[in-house]
Amino acid sequence: MNKDSIRRAALLYHAKPTPGKIKVVPTKKYATQRDLSLAYSPGVAEPCLEIAKDVNNVYKYTAKGNLVAVITNGTAVLGLGNIGPEASKPVMEGKALLFKIFADIDVFDIEVDATDIEKFVATVKAIAPTFGGINLEDIKAPESFEIEKRLVEELNIPVMHDDQHGTAIISSAALLNALELANKDISTIKLVVSGAGSAALACSNLYVLLGVNPLNITMFDKEGILSTDRTDLSDLQKRYSNGTSGMSLHEALKGADVFLGLSTGNIMSAAMLLDMAPDPIVFAMANPTPEIEYNIAVATRKDVIMATGRSDYPNQVNNVLGFPYIFRGALDVRATKINEAMKMAAVRALAALAKENVPEQVNIAYGETKLIFGRDYIIPKPFDPRLITTVAPAVAKAAMDSGVALNPINDWEKYHEELLDRLGSDNKMVRLLMNRAKTAPKRVVFAEADHLEVLKAAQIAYEEGIAIPILLGRKETILELKTEIGFDADVLIIDPKTDEEHKRRHHYAELFWSQRMRRGISLLDAQKWMRERNYFAAMMVQEGEADALVTGFSRSYPNVVKPMLQLIGKAPGISLVATTNMMMTNRGPMFLSDTAININPSANDLAKIAIMTAKTVKMFGMEPVIAMVSFSNFGSSDNEGASKVRDAVAYLHKYYPDMIIDGELQTDFALNPEMLKNKFPFSKLAGKKVNTLIFPNLDAANITYKLLKELYKADSVGPIMLGMDKPVHIFQLGASVEEMVNMVAVAVVDAQEKDKKSKLV
C-alpha cells in the first residue's frame, strides 16, 4: 500500500461513519419512564447515599470497577514525538479499543494539556476517583518515570505506564525462555542494550529483578555508550553507565549473550552478530525496521534466537500480550496498585504458556502445522485465546499474595468461566481469518471488478496481503475506477468479451461443451456463455489459472450459483451443496446453516448439512457444538418440519456418535445452557455453549441471519459455500466492502485447505 493510499484509508477509517473509534453504550434498560426514574432522578439518589456511607460501594453501584483511563500529554507519541494532546487522541482511542477487544475493559481516553510534572500529577489525581485503573501512555522520559512513581505512591488504584512496563514484561518472558533454550545462566549473561529511553530502562530494570547482573549490562543511546564520564545522563541511566568511554556497539557486542534493541533500524550488522557468543539472543524491536533484519540475522547465525516487534516474523514482542490482562487481573481483585510481584507473575505466566500445547485455533490462524516451544516460538501469539485465562488470574493471585487486593477471588473456577465469557465480545475470529489468509495468499478472481465496491474489496485484499486479485470486467471502467480510488498496483485485468480473450474463451467453451454435450448444451451455447464473466471465472478456477473466485455482488444468488454448479460441481463424495454464515455475536462466533441454497431440505439433507458445517467450524479452529433447531423441543410436536429434524439427529447420533449435536430444540433453549440443563438434562448439549445452529429450512436460516445482521449489527462472514470441488464463494446481493473482504479471506483459506488435501492424496 503506497503512502497516499494509507493516508486516505486511515483518514476515512477515523472519520466515517462516526468520527473516532469508541463510544459510550448504556448497560441498563432505559425504555420506560420507570427505567429513567431509576437511572436518574429520583432513583439515582439511593446508590449515591450508599456510596456516601461507604466509598467502596462505588464499585458495587457504578462502572468504576471495569473502567480504565488511558492518559497522556502527547509528548512521546508512537514514533511521532511531541505532537501535543489533541493530536495524540487517535492513538489513545486505539489503545482504548485494544483494552476492550482483548480484555473487555471499558476505557475513557484522557488527553491532558500539561507538560509540567506537578500539574500533570495533580490533574490525574483530581480525576482518579472516576476510574478503577490508570494506564499512562506516550509520556516522554525522564518525566514519565517521575510521573508514574508519584501516581503509584499517591493513588490507591492500579497505575502503569505501558510504554515502559509492557515491553519489559513481554520481553522478559521471551528472555527467560530464550535463555532456557540456549542453556545459559541469567546471572552470568552479558547484555548489550541499544536505546536508553523509558522502554529500554524498564526492560533492563525488570531483567535485573529476574537475575541479570546490572554490571553486565552495557547500554547505548544516540550519543554513544553510557559511561561514568557522561554528564548528560539521568539518575536512572546512571545505573547502567558501565561502559568504557568511546567503545563502539560492535566492540560491546563481542562475546555478548544478549542484544536488546529499542532504538533505530539497521544499526546492527551481520559482522556484529557473528562476534556474539554462541546461541546469541537478539531482541531487535525497533519498528517498523528492526536493528537487524530478521532474514539477515537467521542467515548469518543458524544458532540465533531472534525476536522483533513485527508480526510477520516469529517471536513478536507485542504489548497486547500484557497490558489488557494485567489490568484485567488487577481490576478483578480491586488491587490498589500494580506492583513488581504482579509484573513478575505476568512474566512467568507468559513464559509458561509458550511451553504448553497450542490450541488448533492458534495453529490455524498462523498457518502452522503445529507451534511447538523452540527457537521460533518462545512467546505466545497475540491471538492465543488462553492469554486472558492465564495472565489475568496470575496477576490477580499475585496481587492477593502481595497484600494489595481489596476484593480477593475465592472461586477460581468461576473466575475462569467469567474470563471465558468476556472472550465473546469482539471479532477475534475475523482477525484470525485474515491472519491465516495472509500466511499463503492465493490468486482470487473478482468476477465483477468493474463495480466500485468490488474493486475496493480487491484493493484491500491486495494491500493487506490477503489475496492476489485477478480483475474481470470492462477494462476501461476498471482502470478508471482504479485511478479514482488510488489502486495503483499492477494486477491482472481480463475482459472476457474482448477479441483479446477469443482464444482462451474458445478453449473454455470446448471444455465446457465436452462435459455437458449430453445434457442439452450445444457448442454455440457454451461459446455464448463463456462471454459471461461468471462462466469465464469458473473455468479459470477449474483449469487452475486461478485458485478461487468471488462473485454475486450485482446479481441474485440463484443466478450466480447455477454456473458454479455446472462448471465446478460438487467435491468427490458430496451429494449436496449448502452454505453457512459465521455471525459475530456478543457470545462469540455463531455458524448458521443453510442460509442460501436448500429451500426445504429432507432429514437426510439436514444431516449432510450438519456434517459439512461441522467440518467448516473445525477449519476455523473451533470445536463444533451443534443444535438442530425447530419450533419444538424433543418430540413436543409431530409436525413434519419438526419430525425431519428429529430424524436427522437420530441418524447423526447413530452414525456420528462423537459429534456434539442434539435436537430438535427451540432456539432459546439451544442458546441458554443453564435453561437447557435444567429442563432437558439428558441432552448432549446440556451445560455446553452452542456455536452452530442447523435450521429446518431456508426461510428460517436466511431470515435469522439477516435479522441478526440488521437489528444487532452483527458482522457476517458468508454465505460460505460447503461441498464445492473448488474454492468458489458467492456474495449476497449488495454486500458491503467489508463483507466482501471477509469472503475473500474465506476463499483464500478454503483454497489453502484444498491444497493441503490434494497433497495428502
N, C-alpha and C positions, 0 to 999 in steps of 0.2 A: 504494500500500500504506500503510495507516494505521500509526501508531506501535505499537499493540498487536499488529498482525499481524506487523510487522517483528520486534518483540521476541520473540514466540512462535516465529516461524520461525527466528530466529537462535539462540535458546537450544536449540531442538530439534536444529538442524543441528550444533551443537557438542557436544551430549550423546549423540546416538544415531547409529548403533547402538553406537559406541565413543566414549568421551569424547576430545575433542581431534581434531586434523587430520592428525597424522603418526604413523608407527610405524617400527620397525626391522625390516628384512626380510633374512634370510640371503642371501648371494650364492654360497655354496658348497653342495655336496651334504652331507647330514647323515643319510642314510637308514641307513647301516650302521655297525657298530662300528668298522670301518676309517676311515670318514669322520670319526667323532667323535674317534678317536685322533689323526688328523691335525689336526683343528680345535683340539683342546685337548691334554691330556697323553696321551702324551709328545711327539707330533709338533710341537706348537707351540714347543717349545724351540729347534728349528732356526732358524726365522726370527728368534727373539729373539736368538740368538747372532750371526747375521749383522748384525743392526741394531746390536748392541753393538760389533761390529768397525768398522762404518761407519754413522753415524747416517742418512746419506742413503738407506740401504736401507729405511728406514721407508716410503718412497714405493713401493718395489717390493713389499713384503710386507703392507702394511696399506691401509686405506681413506683414510688421511690426505690423499692427493693429490686426492681428489674430495669432501672434507669441509670445509664452512664452518661456522663458529659465528656465529649471529645473536645478538648480545649487547646487553643493555640493563640499565638500572637503573630503568626505568619513570618517569623524571622528566619526560618530554615526549611522551606517547603520543598519536599521531594528533591529534585535537582535544580529547582528554580531559584533558591536562595531567599533573600529577604524581599518578599513581594507584598507584604502587608496583610492585615486581617481579612479584608474583603476578598482579595484575590485568592486567599487560602481556603475560602469556604467550599468550593467544589471538592477539594481534597478531603476536607473534614466530613462532608456529606458522604463521600466514598467510603471513608472509614466507618461511618455510621451504618452504611449498607452492609459492610462485611460483618460487623457485630451482629446484625440482625440475621443474616442468612446462615452464618456458621454456628451461632450460639443462641439465637432467639433473644437477644438483649436489645432493648429499646435505647435509643440514643438521641440526645439533643446536641447538636454541634454548637459550640460557643467560640466566637472569634473576638478576642479581646484586643482593643487598641491600647496596648501598654507594653513598652519595651523595658521599662524600669522594673527591677525585681520586686521592690516593695509594693509598687502599685499593682503589679500583676498578681502577686500573692494575696494582697488584700482583696482584690476583685474576686478571685476564685474562692477564697474563704467566705466571702459575703454571700455567694450564691450556692455554696456547698450543701445547705440543708435540702435543696431540691433533689439531690442525687444520691444514689446508692454507691457510686464509684466515680472516679475521675481518671480519664485517660489523657495524659498530656501528649501533645503531638507537635512536631515540627517547630521546636523552640531551639534556637542556636546555643551551642556550647560557648563558654562555660556556664552561662546563665541558667541553662536547663538543669544542671546538677544542683545548683543552689535552690532553684525554684522547687524542684521535686523534693529535695531534702527538707525544706521548710514545710511544705504542704503535708508530707508524710508525718512529720512531727506534730503539726498543729491541727490536723483534722482527724476525725475518728471514723473515716470511711477509706476504702482502698484507693490508693493513688499510685499510678505507674506511668513513667514516660516510656512509651513503647519503642520509640526510636532507639533508645539505649538498651532496654532490658529485653525487648522482643528478640532482636538479633542475637543478643548474648545467650538467651535461653535456648533458642533453636540451635545455634552453632555449638553450644556446649554439649547438647545431646549428640550431635554429629561427631564432635571431638571424642567423646567417651567411646563411641562405637568404632571410630576410625582407629583409635589407639589400641583397642582390643584386637582388631583385625591385623594391625601392624605389630602386635605383641610388644608394645612399648609402655614403659612405666611413666605415668603422668608427672611424677615428682622429679624426673631427670630430663625431660624433653627440653630441647632448645626451640624457642618460639620467636619468629620474626613477624612483626606487625607493620603493615603499610597503612598509615592513617592514624591520626591521634585525636579524632573528634569524639563526640559523645558515644557513638556506637562502638568504636574501637576500644575506648576506655572501659565501657561497661562490659564488653566481652572479656577483656583482659582481667578485670576485677573478678568476674564470675569464674574464669578459668583458674585464678588463684585460689578461690574458695574450693574448687574441685581438686586442687592439689598441685597446680603448676607453681614452681618456684619463681617468684617475681623477679629474682636476679637473673633468671634465664630468659627473660623477655626483652627483646630488642625492638624498639619502636621508632618508626619514621613518620614525619609529617611532610608537608610540601616544602619545608625549608631544609629538610635533611634528617639526620639521625638525632634522636633525643639524647642529649648528653648533659653532664653536670655543668659544663661551661656555657650552656644556653641560658640567656637571661629573659627569654620571651615565653617561658613555659608557665602554664598554670600549676597550681598546687597539685591537682590531680595528675597532670602529666609528669610532674617531677618524680612520682613513684616509679616511673619506667624510664628514667633518664640514665640507663645503664650502659649506653653505647659509648664507643670511642669516637671522639670528635673527628669528623672528616670521613668516617667509614661509609662506604657505599652500600647500597642494598645488595649488590652482588656479593660483596665481601661478607656481609652479615649472613647471607643465606648459605655460605659454605658450611656443610655439616649440619645444617638446621633440620629439625624433625618436622616442624610445622610452619607453614606460611599462612597468615591471616591477612587478607586484603579487603580493606574498606576504604578505598581511595579512588583511584582512577584507572582506566583501561590501558592494557598493553604496556605496563611498566615492568613486567617480569618476562624475561626471555627464556628460551629453551636452554641456553647455556647456564643460566642461574638455576634452573630446575635440575639440570644434570649434576650440579655441585651440591645438591642437598643430600641428606643422609639416605640410607636405604629405606624403602617404603615411605617416601615423603607424603605428608598430608598437606594438601593445598586447598584452602578455602578462598577462592578468588571471587569476591562478592560485589565488586563494582558493577553497576547496571547502567546501560544495557551491555556494555563491553567489559568483560572480566579483566582482571590484572594480567592474566594469561589465558588465551583462548583454550577452551576445553579440548578441542581436537588436536591442537598443538601439544598440550600437556600429555595426553594419553599416548600420542605418537612418540613423544620424546622419552617417556618413562613408563614402561609396562607395569611397574610396581606402584605408580602414583595412586593415591586415594584422593579423589577430586570432588569438591562441592562448589557450586556457584549460586548466584541469586536468580538464575534463569530457569524457566520451566521446560525448556527444550533440551536440557542436559540432565543426566542423573544427579541425584542428591541436591535438590533445590532447597536452599535455606530461605524459607518463606515465613515471615512473621505471622501469617494467618494460621500457622500450626500452633501458635501460642496464645496471643492476646485474647481471642474470643473465649477460650476455655479457661484461661487463668481468671478472667473476670467472672465467668460463669460460676466457677467453684467458689470464688471469694464472695460473690453476691449471695449464693445459696446458703452460706453459713453466717451471713452478715458479718464478715470479717472487718475489723477496724483498720486493717492495713494489708498490703501485700509485702510480706517480709522475705528475708533470704531463704527461710525454710520452705516457703510456698514456691519460690522460684526454683529452688533445688528439686522440689518434688515434681515440678513440671518437667525439668531437665531429665530426671531419671525415668519418669513415665514415658516420655517421648523416646528415649533411648531403648527402653524395654519393649515398646510397641513395635519398633523396627525389627525385632527378633522373633515376633510372633508370626504365625501363618497368616498370610494376607488374604482377605476376602476376595472371592472371584470377581465381585463388582469392581474392585480396585484394579485387579489384573486386566480386566476387560477395558476399563477406562484408559489405561496407559498402554494398551496394545501389547501387553506382556503375556507370555505363556504362564509364567509363574514368578512373581517377585520373591526373591529369597535374600535374607540378610547376607551382605557381602560388600565388596568394594563399590559396586554400583547401586547399592541400596543400604545406606547407613542411617537413613532418617525416613519417617513415614511420609507418604504422599499427601498433599493438601486435600485431596478428595476422599481420604480414608474416613468412612463413617464412624469408625471406632474412636476417633480423637475426642469427641465430646464425652464419651463414657469412660475414657481412660485418663485424660488430663484433668478434667474438671473434678472428679472425685479425689484424685491425688492431691490437688491443690486444696480442696475443702478439708481433707483429713489433716494435711499439714497445718492448716490454719487452726484446726481444733487442737492438735497436739502441741502447737506453739503458744496456745492460750489467747489467740486473737479472734476467736469465733464466738459471737454472741448468740447464735442460733444453731447449735450443733445438730448434725444429722444422726438420727437413731436407727432408721430403717434404710440401710444401704441398697437393698434390693428394690425398694420402692423408689428411691432416688434414681437408680439406674433406669427404671421404667420411665420416670419423668423426663430424664435426659433424652431417651429414645423418642419420646413423643414430640420433643422440640425439633427433631430432625425433619418432620413433615412440612415445615412451614416455608419451604423455598424450592427453587428449581434446580437442585443439585443434579438431578438426572439429565437435564438438558446440558449442563456443563460437562457432565461425564460423557454424554453422547458426542458433543463437539470435540472434546479432547481425544476420544477414541478415533473419530474420523480423521483427525489431523495426523495420527500416527502413520497412516498409509493412504493418502488421498488417491481417489480414483477419477477416471475420466467419466464425467456425467453429461449426458445430452440434455439441454434445456430446449424442449420442443416448441416453446412459444417465446423465444428470446426477443421477438420484436414488440413485446409488451413491456412497458417501462418497469412495472413492478417485478416481473420475472427477471429482467435484466439486472435490476438492483439486487435481487437474491443471488444471481450468478456472480455479481461483483463481490458481494460479501463473502460468498463461499470461496471465491478465488483469493481474496485478500486475507481471509482468515486461515487459509491453508487447508480448508476442508475438502475441496474438490478441484479438479482441472476441468473447467467448463468447455463444452462444445455447444456453440450457439446456433440454433436452427431458426430460420425465418428470413424475411426480406432484408438483404444485406445492407441496402442503403439506409433503411429505417434503423437497423441495429447500430450502424456506425454513427448515425445522428444522435441516437439515444446515448450511446457510449460517451460521446463528446459532452452531451448535456449533463451527465452525472459524473464525469471525470473518471470514467473507467478506461484507462489508457493501456491496459495490459494487452499484449499480443496473443489473443486466444483465437482458436479456430472458429470461423463463421461459415455456415453452409446454408444455401438456399436450395432446397430440393427441387424447385420448379425451373431452375435455370438450365440453359444448354450446357453449362459447365459441368453439371452433375448428370448429364444424359447417360454416360457410360455406366456409372455406378447405379443409377436409377434402373436402367435396363437389366443389369445383373441382379439386383434385388428382386425385380419383377419375375425374372426367370426362376429364381429360387422359390419365391412365394407360390408361383403357379405350379411348380413341380410338387409342392407339398399339398396343394388344395385343388388340383385339377379334377379330382374325382368327387369333389364336394361343391360343385356348382360354380367354381371360379374359372373364368376364362383368362387367357394371357392378356387380352385387352383390359379386362377388369384390373388385373394385377398391375399393369403398366400405369393405368389411371390412378390407382390408389397410392402408388409409390411417389406420386407428386404431392401426396398429403403428408404433412410433417410427422404425424404420429406413426404412420406406417413406416415411413423412412427411418425415423428414430428407432423404432422397434427392431428393424432389420440391422441397423448399426450395432445394436447390442447383441442381437442374435449372431452376427458374424464376427463378433469380437473386436469391432472397430471403436467400441466404447464399452465401458464397464457397467454403466447404469443409465437410466433415463428418468426424468421427472417431467410431468405434463399435467394438464387439466385445469389450468387457471382460467381459461376463457370458454370452456365447453362443459356440458353436463357430464357427470360421472359415467353413466351408461355408454355414451357415445365414445368416450375415451377408453373404457375398459375393453370394448369389442376388439379393436385391432391388437391389443396386447394379448388377449386370449387366442386370437387367430394366429399370430406370428410367433409369440413366445411360448405360450402354453403353460401347462402345469409341470411342476417338478416331478421327477420319477417317483412313482408310488403314491402320488397325490391325486385324489379324485375330486377334490373340492377346493375352490379358491375363496378366500374370505378376507376380511380386514379387521384390524383392531386400532383403536385410538388410545394413546397414552395421555391421560389427563393429569396435569399438575395441580393437585388439590392440597388443602391445608393439612391433610393426613398423609401426604406423600403421593407418589405416582400411582395412578389407578389405570388399569388396562380395561377397555370396554370393547366387547366383540358381539356380533359382527355389525359394524356401523355403516356399511356401504354397498354390500353385494347381495347377500342371500335374503330374499324377502320373507319367506316363511319356511325356514329350514326344518327338516324332519329330525326325529330323535337321533338318528344315525349321523345326520349332518351336524347337529349340535355337539355331539361327541367329538367329531373330527375338528370342528372349530375350536373346541376346548383344548385339544391336544396341540394344534398348531399355535394357539395363543400361548400355551404354557412354554413351548419352545422359544417363542419370541421374548417372553418375560425373562427367561434364563439367558437369552442373548444379551440382555441389559444388565446381567449380573444379579438378578433378584430371584428369590425362591417363590414360584407362583403359589398363591393361596387363593383358590378359585371358588366363587359362589355362582351357581347357576340359578338365576333369579326368575321369579314369576310373580303372579298376584296371590299365590297361595303358599302355605308352609307345610312341607312334608305330608302331602296327601290330603290336605284340608279341602281340596276341590277335585272332582273327577273331570273337569273341563279338559277338552282335547289339548289346549295350549299348555296347561299345567302337567298333564299326563306325559306329553312328549319330553318335557324337561326331566321329569322323574325317571323316565325310561333311559334317557341319556346318562343320568347319574348312575343308575343301576349298572349299565354297561361299563362305565368307566371304573366303578368300584370293583367290578369282577375282573376286568382285563388290565386295569392300571391301578392296582391296589396301593402303590406308593404315592400316587398323585393326591395332593391335598385339595380335595374338591368335594362339594356337597350341594344339595338342593333337593327339590325346589324350595326356594326361600324368597320371602319378601325382602325388598332391598334394605329396609331399616334394620331387620334382624341380621342381614348379611354384614352390614357396616357397623353394628354395635355389638362387639364381642361379649360384653357383660350380659346384655339382654338375651343374646343367643344362648349363652351358657346357662343362664337361669331358666329359660323356657325349654330349650332343647339341648340338654347336657350330653346327649348321645351323639350329637353331630360331630363330624370330623373337623369342623371349623370352630367348635366351642373354645373360647378363650384365645383364638387366633385373630390376627389382623389381616382381613381380606384385602388383597391388592388387585384382584381380577374379577370382573363380572362378565358372565356369558348370558346374553339376553335371548328370549324365546323367538324374537322376530326382528326384522329390520326397523319397523316402526319404533319399537321400544328403545333399541340401541341408538338409532340416529337421533331421535328426539332427546334422549337423555344426554348424549354427548353435546349436542348443540345448546341445550338448556344450561348445562354446567358452564359452557364456554361463554354464553352471553349474560346470564344472570350473575355469575360469580367471577367472571373474567378469568376463568381457569384456562391457562395455556394448554394448547392441544398439540400433540405430535401425531400426525396421521391424516387420513386413514393409512395405516401401514399394511401393505399387501402381504398376505400369507399364502404360501403354497405355489408361488410362481417359480418357473425354472430359472429365470434371470432376474436381476435386481431392477424391477420397474415399479415406480411409485407414482400415485396419482393425487394431485392436489384437489381439495374441494374447490368448487367454482368460486372465484373471487377471493382466494386465500390471501392472507396478509404476507408481506415480505418476510416477516419473522417466521411465520408458519412454513413458508416455502424453504427458508434456510434450514429449519429443523428437519424438513423432509429430505433435503439434500444430504444432510448428515446421516439420516436413516438409510438412504440409498447407498451411501459410501460404506457404512457399517455392514449392510446386507451384502454388498459386493465383497467386502473383506471376509465375511463368514463363508460365502460360497467359494471363494478362493481356497480357504483352508480345507473345506470338504473335498474339493476337486483334487487337492494334493494328497489327501488321505486315500483316495480311491485307487 
